Amino acid sequence: MAAPTREALENWAKNYVELWNKGDKEGWVQNWKDVAPSGFVMLDPVGTPPKHDFVGCCVKPFDLFQPMTEFRVDPSTMFICGSEVAWVMENVFTKDGEKQHMKSIEVYRFGADGSVEIRTHYDVPETSDPVAGEVFSEYLPDRS
């Protein structure tokens, strides 16, 4: 098996945002399986313990964040270099009608063995934040 082609990564990137924002879980999962059928490692964010399985890296984040989060990627901030994709993601959280915008830098390294390593960089909101804090408190380990 070879690493995904540039065309496959472009398609994955387009579908990543589109399927997420539509709430299409089945499509979102298949989009991932098309480019990374085995071996997930996710540092989300970098500096936290890695997650190592498809459910923990793909399905659980969809279930937890998708209902209240919209993704936006300006194409000018996306780079495909070899078998890696990097972009600046704008995450728009909505809770009780209130919106909060948070940017992240995300890097995806796809392996020839069907694996992917995901590295995200962002400032983790304080748990007291009325919009994003509650969501992240369920997802991240205790920072105290």
MARTIGU-731761 format. One record per residue: y, x, z of N, C-alpha, C, CB in turn. Coordinates in steps of 0.2 Angstrom, whole numbers, padded with zeros to 4 digits, always signed. Glycine has a CB too. Layout:
N
YXZYXZYXZYXZ...
This chain:
144
-0006+0004+0000+0000+0000+0000+0006+0004+0000+0000-0005+0006+0011+0003-0004+0017+0006-0004+0023+0003+0000+0020+0007-0011+0028+0006+0002+0034+0003+0005+0037-0002+0000+0039+0008+0007+0040-0007+0003+0043-0012-0002+0048-0009-0007+0047-0018+0003+0048-0012-0013+0053-0010-0018+0060-0012-0016+0051-0013-0025+0065-0009-0019+0072-0011-0018+0072-0019-0020+0076-0007-0023+0069-0021-0025+0070-0028-0027+0067-0032-0021+0066-0029-0033+0061-0030-0018+0058-0034-0013+0063-0034-0007+0051-0031-0011+0066-0028-0005+0071-0028+0001+0077-0032+0000+0072-0021+0002+0080-0032-0007+0085-0036-0008+0084-0044-0007+0088-0035-0015+0078-0046-0009+0076-0053-0009+0075-0054-0001+0069-0054-0012+0072-0050+0003+0071-0051+0010+0077-0052+0013+0067-0045+0013+0082-0047+0012+0089-0047+0015+0092-0054+0014+0093-0041+0013+0092-0056+0007+0095-0062+0006+0092-0068+0009+0095-0064-0002+0086-0068+0009+0082-0074+0013+0083-0073+0020+0075-0074+0011+0083-0067+0023+0084-0067+0030+0089-0071+0033+0085-0059+0032+0095-0071+0030+0101-0074+0032+0100-0082+0030+0108-0071+0029+0099-0083+0024+0098-0090+0021+0093-0094+0025+0097-0089+0014+0087-0091+0026+0082-0095+0029+0083-0097+0037+0075-0092+0028+0086-0091+0040+0088-0092+0047+0093-0098+0047+0091-0085+0050+0099-0097+0043+0104-0102+0044+0102-0109+0042+0110-0100+0040+0097-0110+0038+0094-0117+0037+0089-0119+0042+0090-0116+0030+0087-0115+0046+0082-0117+0052+0075-0117+0049+0084-0123+0055+0074-0114+0043+0067-0114+0040+0063-0109+0043+0068-0113+0032+0059-0111+0049+0055-0106+0052+0049-0104+0048+0052-0109+0059+0046-0108+0044+0040-0107+0040+0042-0102+0035+0037-0113+0037+0048-0103+0032+0051-0098+0027+0053-0092+0030+0056-0101+0023+0056-0092+0035+0058-0086+0039+0052-0081+0040+0062-0087+0046+0047-0084+0043+0040-0080+0045+0037-0078+0038+0035-0085+0048+0037-0082+0033+0034-0079+0027+0038-0073+0024+0033-0085+0022+0045-0074+0024+0049-0069+0022+0048-0062+0025+0057-0071+0023+0046-0062+0032+0045-0056+0035+0038-0054+0033+0045-0057+0043+0033-0058+0032+0026-0056+0031+0026-0053+0024+0021-0062+0031+0030-0055+0019+0031-0053+0012+0032-0045+0012+0036-0056+0008+0036-0043+0017+0038-0036+0017+0035-0032+0023+0046-0035+0017+0033-0035+0028+0030-0031+0034+0024-0035+0037+0036-0031+0039+0019-0035+0033+0013-0039+0036+0009-0036+0042+0008-0039+0030+0011-0030+0044+0008-0027+0050+0012-0022+0053+0001-0024+0048+0012-0022+0060+0015-0017+0064+0022-0018+0065+0014-0010+0061+0024-0021+0070+0031-0022+0071+0033-0018+0077+0033-0030+0072+0039-0015+0077+0042-0012+0083+0049-0014+0083+0041-0004+0083+0052-0016+0088+0059-0019+0088+0062-0016+0095+0059-0026+0088+0068-0013+0094+0072-0011+0099+0078-0015+0098+0074-0003+0099+0079-0020+0102+0084-0025+0102+0087-0027+0108+0081-0031+0098+0093-0024+0110+0096-0018+0107+0093-0011+0108+0103-0018+0108+0095-0006+0105+0092+0001+0106+0094+0002+0113+0096+0006+0101+0089+0005+0117+0090+0006+0124+0087+0002+0129+0098+0006+0126+0084-0004+0126+0080-0008+0130+0072-0007+0128+0081-0016+0128+0068-0009+0132+0061-0007+0130+0059-0010+0124+0056-0010+0136+0055-0007+0120+0053-0009+0113+0048-0015+0114+0050-0004+0109+0049-0020+0109+0044-0025+0108+0039-0023+0102+0048-0032+0107+0033-0025+0102+0028-0022+0098+0024-0027+0094+0023-0018+0101+0025-0034+0094+0021-0038+0090+0025-0043+0086+0016-0042+0095+0022-0046+0081+0025-0050+0076+0028-0056+0080+0020-0053+0071+0025-0059+0084+0028-0065+0088+0034-0063+0092+0022-0068+0093+0033-0058+0096+0039-0055+0100+0045-0053+0096+0037-0050+0104+0044-0050+0090+0049-0047+0086+0052-0052+0081+0047-0041+0082+0048-0057+0079+0050-0062+0074+0050-0069+0076+0046-0061+0068+0045-0072+0078+0044-0079+0080+0048-0081+0086+0037-0081+0081+0048-0077+0092+0051-0078+0098+0059-0078+0097+0049-0074+0103+0062-0073+0094+0069-0073+0093+0071-0079+0089+0071-0067+0089+0067-0081+0084+0069-0087+0080+0069-0093+0084+0064-0088+0074+0064-0094+0088+0064-0100+0093+0069-0100+0098+0057-0100+0096+0071-0094+0100+0076-0094+0106+0083-0094+0103+0075-0087+0109+0085-0091+0098+0092-0090+0095+0094-0095+0090+0093-0083+0093+0089-0096+0085+0091-0100+0079+0095-0106+0080+0085-0101+0075+0093-0110+0085+0096-0117+0086+0103-0116+0087+0093-0121+0091+0106-0111+0090+0113-0110+0092+0116-0104+0089+0113-0109+0099+0113-0101+0084+0116-0095+0081+0116-0095+0074+0112-0089+0084+0121-0093+0071+0122-0093+0063+0123-0085+0062+0128-0097+0061+0120-0083+0056+0120-0076+0054+0125-0076+0048+0114-0073+0053+0129-0070+0048+0133-0069+0042+0133-0061+0041+0141-0071+0044+0132-0060+0035+0132-0053+0033+0136-0052+0026+0125-0050+0031+0142-0048+0027+0146-0047+0021+0142-0042+0017+0153-0044+0024+0141-0044+0011+0137-0039+0006+0140-0032+0006+0137-0042-0001+0146-0031+0007+0149-0024+0007+0147-0020+0013+0157-0025+0007+0144-0023+0018+0142-0020+0024+0134-0019+0024+0144-0023+0030+0131-0020+0018+0123-0020+0018+0122-0014+0013+0120-0026+0015+0117-0010+0016+0115-0004+0012+0107-0004+0012+0118+0003+0016+0105-0002+0006+0098-0001+0005+0097+0006+0003+0094-0006+0000+0093+0010+0007+0092+0017+0005+0085+0018+0006+0097+0022+0010+0082+0019+0000+0074+0020+0001+0071+0014+0003+0073+0027+0005+0067+0015+0009+0064+0009+0012+0067+0007+0018+0057+0011+0013+0074+0008+0019+0078+0006+0024+0083+0001+0022+0081+0012+0028+0085-0004+0026+0090-0009+0025+0095-0008+0032+0088-0016+0024+0101-0007+0031+0106-0008+0036+0112-0012+0034+0108+0000+0038+0114-0016+0040+0120-0020+0038+0124-0021+0045+0118-0027+0035+0130-0024+0044+0133-0026+0050+0133-0034+0050+0141-0024+0049+0130-0036+0055+0129-0044+0056+0134-0047+0060+0121-0045+0058+0137-0052+0058+0141-0056+0063+0136-0062+0065+0147-0059+0059+0135-0062+0072+0132-0067+0075+0136-0072+0078+0127-0064+0080+0136-0079+0076+0140-0084+0078+0136-0088+0083+0144-0088+0073+0138-0088+0089+0134-0092+0094+0138-0098+0096+0133-0088+0101+0135-0104+0096+0138-0110+0098+0134-0113+0104+0139-0115+0092+0138-0115+0109+0135-0118+0115+0140-0123+0118+0133-0113+0121+0138-0129+0118+0143-0134+0121+0149-0135+0117+0145-0133+0128+0149-0134+0110+0154-0134+0105+0159-0128+0105+0158-0140+0107+0157-0123+0110+0161-0117+0110+0158-0112+0106+0162-0115+0117+0162-0108+0102+0159-0103+0098+0161-0096+0100+0161-0103+0090+0156-0091+0099+0158-0084+0101+0155-0080+0095+0155-0082+0108+0159-0075+0093+0157-0071+0087+0155-0064+0090+0163-0070+0082+0150-0061+0088+0148-0055+0091+0145-0051+0085+0142-0055+0096+0147-0045+0084+0144-0041+0078+0139-0036+0081+0150-0036+0075+0134-0035+0076+0129-0030+0078+0128-0026+0071+0122-0034+0080+0125-0020+0073+0123-0015+0067+0116-0015+0068+0126-0008+0068+0112-0017+0062+0105-0017+0062+0102-0013+0057+0103-0025+0061+0097-0010+0058+0093-0005+0054+0086-0007+0054+0094+0002+0056+0083-0008+0048+0076-0010+0047+0073-0004+0043+0076-0017+0043+0068-0001+0045+0064+0004+0042+0057+0002+0040+0064+0011+0046+0056+0001+0034+0049-0002+0032+0045+0004+0030+0050-0007+0026+0038+0003+0032+0033+0009+0031+0029+0007+0025+0030+0010+0037+0026+0012+0022+0021+0011+0017+0015+0008+0020+0019+0018+0014+0014+0007+0026+0008+0004+0029+0009-0003+0031+0006+0008+0035+0015-0006+0028+0016-0013+0030+0020-0014+0036+0010-0017+0030+0022-0009+0040+0025-0009+0046+0033-0010+0045+0023-0003+0051+0036-0011+0051+0043-0011+0051+0046-0009+0058+0047-0018+0049+0051-0005+0058+0054-0003+0064+0061-0006+0064+0054+0005+0066+0063-0010+0069+0070-0013+0069+0074-0010+0075+0069-0021+0070+0080-0008+0073+0084-0005+0078+0091-0009+0078+0085+0002+0077+0093-0012+0083+0099-0016+0083+0104-0013+0088+0098-0023+0084+0110-0013+0087+0115-0010+0091+0121-0015+0092+0118-0003+0088+0122-0017+0098+0127-0022+0100+0129-0021+0108+0126-0029+0098+0135-0024+0109+0136-0024+0117+0133-0030+0119+0144-0024+0118+0129-0029+0124+0125-0035+0127+0130-0039+0131+0119-0033+0131+0131-0046+0130+0135-0050+0134+0133-0050+0142+0136-0057+0131+0138-0050+0146+0137-0051+0153+0133-0058+0154+0143-0051+0157+0129-0059+0159+0125-0065+0160+0130-0071+0162+0120-0064+0165+0136-0069+0164+0141-0074+0166+0145-0077+0160+0146-0071+0171+0144-0074+0154+0147-0076+0148+0145-0083+0147+0146-0072+0142+0150-0088+0146+0147-0095+0146+0144-0097+0139+0153-0100+0146+0144-0093+0134+0141-0095+0128+0135-0090+0127+0146-0094+0122+0136-0084+0126+0130-0079+0124+0127-0077+0130+0133-0073+0120+0130-0077+0136+0127-0074+0142+0120-0077+0144+0131-0074+0147+0120-0084+0144+0114-0088+0146+0108-0086+0141+0116-0095+0146+0110-0086+0134+0105-0085+0129+0102-0078+0130+0108-0085+0122+0106-0073+0131+0103-0066+0132+0100-0065+0138+0109-0061+0131+0102-0069+0144+0098-0068+0150+0091-0069+0150+0102-0072+0155+0089-0074+0145+0082-0076+0144+0078-0070+0140+0081-0083+0141+0082-0067+0136+0079-0062+0131+0078-0055+0133+0083-0063+0125+0083-0053+0137+0083-0046+0139+0081-0045+0146+0090-0043+0138+0079-0039+0148+0077-0037+0155+0083-0037+0159+0073-0030+0155+0082-0038+0165+0087-0038+0170+0091-0031+0170+0085-0039+0178+0098-0031+0169+0102-0025+0169+0104-0022+0175+0107-0026+0164+0102-0025+0181+0105-0023+0187+0101-0017+0190+0105-0028+0192
